[in-house]
């Protein structure tokens, strides 16, 4: 039936994953092309439907992986922005440091 060759062409290795979604998007494009080819093929309807279902499942998996990567990237960016905001709000200005020093000084006159 040839279904194993379809799944072999679009397998995704998590070890090669990076923060970008470009490799996933390329796989998605390849799967879409495969889907069109299967729909136009001369295979019998049962075989064609089996192949179509498999490709559609693979497309859904890739789309979910893309969404997850985008969500993770958005979360990481939000955490970076929050950390930067906390650093800025926790830093003391020079005038407040001087105020603390002046209240702790002792005036000794002779």
NULUM-187736 format. One record per atom (N, C-alpha, C): residue number from 1; residue in one letter; atom name; x, y, z. Coordinates in pm, whole numbers. Layout:
# residues N
(NUM "A" "CA" (X Y Z))
...
//
This chain:
# residues 110
(1 "X" "N" (82 -119 0))
(1 "X" "CA" (0 0 0))
(1 "X" "C" (87 125 0))
(2 "X" "N" (208 121 55))
(2 "X" "CA" (297 236 47))
(2 "X" "C" (282 337 159))
(3 "X" "N" (203 306 259))
(3 "X" "CA" (181 402 367))
(3 "X" "C" (307 423 449))
(4 "X" "N" (384 319 468))
(4 "X" "CA" (507 332 547))
(4 "X" "C" (603 432 483))
(5 "X" "N" (605 440 352))
(5 "X" "CA" (695 536 288))
(5 "X" "C" (648 679 313))
(6 "X" "N" (520 700 326))
(6 "X" "CA" (468 834 354))
(6 "X" "C" (509 876 494))
(7 "X" "N" (491 788 592))
(7 "X" "CA" (526 825 728))
(7 "X" "C" (677 840 742))
(8 "X" "N" (754 765 665))
(8 "X" "CA" (900 776 671))
(8 "X" "C" (950 908 618))
(9 "X" "N" (882 966 521))
(9 "X" "CA" (925 1091 461))
(9 "X" "C" (904 1210 553))
(10 "X" "N" (811 1200 645))
(10 "X" "CA" (776 1318 723))
(10 "X" "C" (803 1301 872))
(11 "X" "N" (885 1202 906))
(11 "X" "CA" (913 1182 1048))
(11 "X" "C" (991 1300 1102))
(12 "X" "N" (969 1328 1230))
(12 "X" "CA" (1031 1445 1293))
(12 "X" "C" (1113 1398 1411))
(13 "X" "N" (1235 1440 1417))
(13 "X" "CA" (1323 1402 1526))
(13 "X" "C" (1330 1514 1629))
(14 "X" "N" (1289 1484 1751))
(14 "X" "CA" (1289 1585 1857))
(14 "X" "C" (1430 1628 1892))
(15 "X" "N" (1528 1543 1868))
(15 "X" "CA" (1666 1580 1902))
(15 "X" "C" (1717 1692 1814))
(16 "X" "N" (1662 1709 1695))
(16 "X" "CA" (1707 1815 1606))
(16 "X" "C" (1622 1941 1620))
(17 "X" "N" (1535 1943 1718))
(17 "X" "CA" (1447 2058 1736))
(17 "X" "C" (1526 2179 1783))
(18 "X" "N" (1488 2295 1735))
(18 "X" "CA" (1544 2419 1784))
(18 "X" "C" (1428 2513 1811))
(19 "X" "N" (1458 2635 1851))
(19 "X" "CA" (1352 2728 1890))
(19 "X" "C" (1271 2777 1772))
(20 "X" "N" (1325 2770 1653))
(20 "X" "CA" (1250 2818 1538))
(20 "X" "C" (1153 2712 1490))
(21 "X" "N" (1056 2754 1416))
(21 "X" "CA" (958 2661 1362))
(21 "X" "C" (980 2637 1213))
(22 "X" "N" (1089 2687 1159))
(22 "X" "CA" (1110 2677 1014))
(22 "X" "C" (1116 2533 965))
(23 "X" "N" (1182 2445 1038))
(23 "X" "CA" (1189 2306 991))
(23 "X" "C" (1050 2241 995))
(24 "X" "N" (972 2275 1097))
(24 "X" "CA" (836 2222 1105))
(24 "X" "C" (750 2276 991))
(25 "X" "N" (767 2402 960))
(25 "X" "CA" (689 2462 851))
(25 "X" "C" (726 2399 717))
(26 "X" "N" (853 2367 699))
(26 "X" "CA" (896 2299 576))
(26 "X" "C" (832 2161 567))
(27 "X" "N" (828 2090 679))
(27 "X" "CA" (763 1959 680))
(27 "X" "C" (615 1972 648))
(28 "X" "N" (554 2076 700))
(28 "X" "CA" (412 2099 674))
(28 "X" "C" (387 2121 525))
(29 "X" "N" (473 2197 461))
(29 "X" "CA" (460 2221 317))
(29 "X" "C" (475 2089 240))
(30 "X" "N" (574 2007 281))
(30 "X" "CA" (593 1878 213))
(30 "X" "C" (470 1788 230))
(31 "X" "N" (413 1788 349))
(31 "X" "CA" (293 1706 373))
(31 "X" "C" (175 1755 291))
(32 "X" "N" (162 1884 280))
(32 "X" "CA" (51 1939 199))
(32 "X" "C" (66 1896 53))
(33 "X" "N" (189 1898 3))
(33 "X" "CA" (214 1853 -135))
(33 "X" "C" (184 1704 -149))
(34 "X" "N" (226 1626 -49))
(34 "X" "CA" (197 1483 -52))
(34 "X" "C" (46 1459 -53))
(35 "X" "N" (-25 1534 25))
(35 "X" "CA" (-171 1520 32))
(35 "X" "C" (-234 1545 -104))
(36 "X" "N" (-187 1650 -171))
(36 "X" "CA" (-241 1679 -305))
(36 "X" "C" (-208 1567 -403))
(37 "X" "N" (-87 1514 -393))
(37 "X" "CA" (-48 1405 -482))
(37 "X" "C" (-134 1281 -459))
(38 "X" "N" (-159 1250 -333))
(38 "X" "CA" (-241 1132 -301))
(38 "X" "C" (-384 1153 -352))
(39 "X" "N" (-436 1273 -334))
(39 "X" "CA" (-573 1300 -379))
(39 "X" "C" (-586 1286 -530))
(40 "X" "N" (-479 1315 -603))
(40 "X" "CA" (-481 1303 -749))
(40 "X" "C" (-440 1164 -799))
(41 "X" "N" (-395 1079 -708))
(41 "X" "CA" (-341 950 -748))
(41 "X" "C" (-449 857 -804))
(42 "X" "N" (-402 752 -869))
(42 "X" "CA" (-492 653 -929))
(42 "X" "C" (-517 535 -836))
(43 "X" "N" (-478 549 -709))
(43 "X" "CA" (-501 441 -612))
(43 "X" "C" (-651 417 -594))
(44 "X" "N" (-684 296 -550))
(44 "X" "CA" (-825 270 -521))
(44 "X" "C" (-867 356 -402))
(45 "X" "N" (-996 376 -387))
(45 "X" "CA" (-1049 469 -285))
(45 "X" "C" (-1008 431 -143))
(46 "X" "N" (-1007 304 -112))
(46 "X" "CA" (-972 261 24))
(46 "X" "C" (-826 296 56))
(47 "X" "N" (-738 268 -38))
(47 "X" "CA" (-596 300 -20))
(47 "X" "C" (-577 451 -12))
(48 "X" "N" (-645 521 -101))
(48 "X" "CA" (-633 666 -104))
(48 "X" "C" (-680 727 29))
(49 "X" "N" (-792 679 81))
(49 "X" "CA" (-845 732 207))
(49 "X" "C" (-751 702 324))
(50 "X" "N" (-691 584 323))
(50 "X" "CA" (-594 549 428))
(50 "X" "C" (-474 643 425))
(51 "X" "N" (-422 667 307))
(51 "X" "CA" (-308 758 292))
(51 "X" "C" (-346 901 333))
(52 "X" "N" (-463 944 291))
(52 "X" "CA" (-509 1080 323))
(52 "X" "C" (-522 1096 474))
(53 "X" "N" (-582 997 539))
(53 "X" "CA" (-598 1006 685))
(53 "X" "C" (-464 1013 756))
(54 "X" "N" (-369 934 711))
(54 "X" "CA" (-237 934 771))
(54 "X" "C" (-169 1070 754))
(55 "X" "N" (-174 1123 635))
(55 "X" "CA" (-112 1253 609))
(55 "X" "C" (-182 1362 690))
(56 "X" "N" (-313 1357 698))
(56 "X" "CA" (-387 1457 776))
(56 "X" "C" (-348 1452 924))
(57 "X" "N" (-330 1333 976))
(57 "X" "CA" (-285 1319 1115))
(57 "X" "C" (-145 1378 1133))
(58 "X" "N" (-59 1352 1038))
(58 "X" "CA" (76 1407 1046))
(58 "X" "C" (74 1559 1037))
(59 "X" "N" (-12 1613 953))
(59 "X" "CA" (-28 1758 942))
(59 "X" "C" (-74 1816 1076))
(60 "X" "N" (-171 1752 1137))
(60 "X" "CA" (-220 1799 1266))
(60 "X" "C" (-110 1796 1372))
(61 "X" "N" (-31 1691 1371))
(61 "X" "CA" (79 1681 1469))
(61 "X" "C" (181 1793 1448))
(62 "X" "N" (215 1820 1325))
(62 "X" "CA" (311 1927 1295))
(62 "X" "C" (252 2061 1336))
(63 "X" "N" (125 2084 1307))
(63 "X" "CA" (61 2210 1345))
(63 "X" "C" (61 2228 1497))
(64 "X" "N" (36 2121 1569))
(64 "X" "CA" (40 2128 1716))
(64 "X" "C" (181 2157 1766))
(65 "X" "N" (280 2098 1704))
(65 "X" "CA" (418 2124 1743))
(65 "X" "C" (456 2270 1717))
(66 "X" "N" (410 2324 1605))
(66 "X" "CA" (436 2465 1574))
(66 "X" "C" (370 2553 1679))
(67 "X" "N" (244 2524 1711))
(67 "X" "CA" (173 2604 1812))
(67 "X" "C" (244 2596 1947))
(68 "X" "N" (293 2477 1983))
(68 "X" "CA" (363 2461 2110))
(68 "X" "C" (492 2542 2113))
(69 "X" "N" (567 2536 2005))
(69 "X" "CA" (691 2614 1998))
(69 "X" "C" (662 2764 2006))
(70 "X" "N" (557 2809 1938))
(70 "X" "CA" (521 2950 1943))
(70 "X" "C" (477 2990 2083))
(71 "X" "N" (401 2904 2149))
(71 "X" "CA" (357 2932 2286))
(71 "X" "C" (476 2936 2381))
(72 "X" "N" (569 2842 2364))
(72 "X" "CA" (689 2840 2448))
(72 "X" "C" (773 2966 2428))
(73 "X" "N" (785 3009 2302))
(73 "X" "CA" (863 3129 2272))
(73 "X" "C" (796 3252 2333))
(74 "X" "N" (663 3258 2325))
(74 "X" "CA" (590 3372 2383))
(74 "X" "C" (604 3373 2534))
(75 "X" "N" (598 3256 2595))
(75 "X" "CA" (614 3246 2740))
(75 "X" "C" (754 3289 2783))
(76 "X" "N" (855 3244 2710))
(76 "X" "CA" (993 3280 2742))
(76 "X" "C" (1013 3431 2728))
(77 "X" "N" (956 3488 2625))
(77 "X" "CA" (968 3634 2604))
(77 "X" "C" (899 3710 2716))
(78 "X" "N" (783 3663 2758))
(78 "X" "CA" (711 3727 2869))
(78 "X" "C" (791 3718 2998))
(79 "X" "N" (856 3604 3021))
(79 "X" "CA" (938 3587 3141))
(79 "X" "C" (1060 3679 3137))
(80 "X" "N" (1120 3695 3018))
(80 "X" "CA" (1234 3786 3004))
(80 "X" "C" (1192 3930 3031))
(81 "X" "N" (1076 3968 2977))
(81 "X" "CA" (1026 4104 2998))
(81 "X" "C" (995 4129 3145))
(82 "X" "N" (937 4030 3211))
(82 "X" "CA" (905 4043 3353))
(82 "X" "C" (1032 4056 3435))
(83 "X" "N" (1132 3976 3404))
(83 "X" "CA" (1259 3982 3477))
(83 "X" "C" (1326 4117 3457))
(84 "X" "N" (1322 4168 3335))
(84 "X" "CA" (1382 4299 3307))
(84 "X" "C" (1308 4409 3383))
(85 "X" "N" (1177 4397 3390))
(85 "X" "CA" (1097 4496 3462))
(85 "X" "C" (1129 4492 3611))
(86 "X" "N" (1145 4372 3666))
(86 "X" "CA" (1178 4357 3807))
(86 "X" "C" (1316 4416 3839))
(87 "X" "N" (1411 4396 3749))
(87 "X" "CA" (1544 4452 3768))
(87 "X" "C" (1536 4604 3770))
(88 "X" "N" (1460 4660 3676))
(88 "X" "CA" (1447 4805 3670))
(88 "X" "C" (1376 4861 3792))
(89 "X" "N" (1275 4796 3843))
(89 "X" "CA" (1200 4848 3957))
(89 "X" "C" (1274 4827 4089))
(90 "X" "N" (1365 4730 4095))
(90 "X" "CA" (1440 4703 4217))
(90 "X" "C" (1568 4784 4229))
(91 "X" "N" (1612 4844 4121))
(91 "X" "CA" (1735 4922 4128))
(91 "X" "C" (1708 5052 4201))
(92 "X" "N" (1807 5095 4280))
(92 "X" "CA" (1790 5219 4358))
(92 "X" "C" (1854 5333 4285))
(93 "X" "N" (1794 5448 4295))
(93 "X" "CA" (1850 5566 4231))
(93 "X" "C" (1957 5625 4323))
(94 "X" "N" (2050 5702 4270))
(94 "X" "CA" (2156 5761 4353))
(94 "X" "C" (2101 5852 4463))
(95 "X" "N" (1994 5923 4437))
(95 "X" "CA" (1942 6014 4539))
(95 "X" "C" (1886 5939 4659))
(96 "X" "N" (1823 5823 4636))
(96 "X" "CA" (1772 5748 4750))
(96 "X" "C" (1886 5688 4831))
(97 "X" "N" (1996 5654 4767))
(97 "X" "CA" (2114 5605 4839))
(97 "X" "C" (2173 5716 4924))
(98 "X" "N" (2180 5837 4870))
(98 "X" "CA" (2232 5950 4946))
(98 "X" "C" (2144 5983 5065))
(99 "X" "N" (2014 5971 5050))
(99 "X" "CA" (1922 5995 5160))
(99 "X" "C" (1949 5899 5274))
(100 "X" "N" (1972 5772 5241))
(100 "X" "CA" (2001 5673 5344))
(100 "X" "C" (2132 5705 5416))
(101 "X" "N" (2232 5751 5342))
(101 "X" "CA" (2360 5785 5402))
(101 "X" "C" (2347 5907 5492))
(102 "X" "N" (2273 6006 5450))
(102 "X" "CA" (2264 6129 5529))
(102 "X" "C" (2190 6108 5659))
(103 "X" "N" (2103 6014 5665))
(103 "X" "CA" (2031 5989 5791))
(103 "X" "C" (2117 5912 5888))
(104 "X" "N" (2223 5852 5842))
(104 "X" "CA" (2310 5774 5929))
(104 "X" "C" (2441 5845 5963))
(105 "X" "N" (2454 5971 5931))
(105 "X" "CA" (2579 6042 5960))
(105 "X" "C" (2570 6111 6094))
(106 "X" "N" (2683 6130 6153))
(106 "X" "CA" (2692 6195 6282))
(106 "X" "C" (2764 6326 6265))
(107 "X" "N" (2706 6433 6312))
(107 "X" "CA" (2764 6566 6299))
(107 "X" "C" (2845 6594 6425))
(108 "X" "N" (2975 6598 6409))
(108 "X" "CA" (3062 6625 6522))
(108 "X" "C" (3132 6758 6496))
(109 "X" "N" (3108 6856 6589))
(109 "X" "CA" (3171 6986 6573))
(109 "X" "C" (3259 7016 6694))
(110 "X" "N" (3368 7076 6666))
(110 "X" "CA" (3458 7112 6777))
(110 "X" "C" (3461 7262 6793))
//
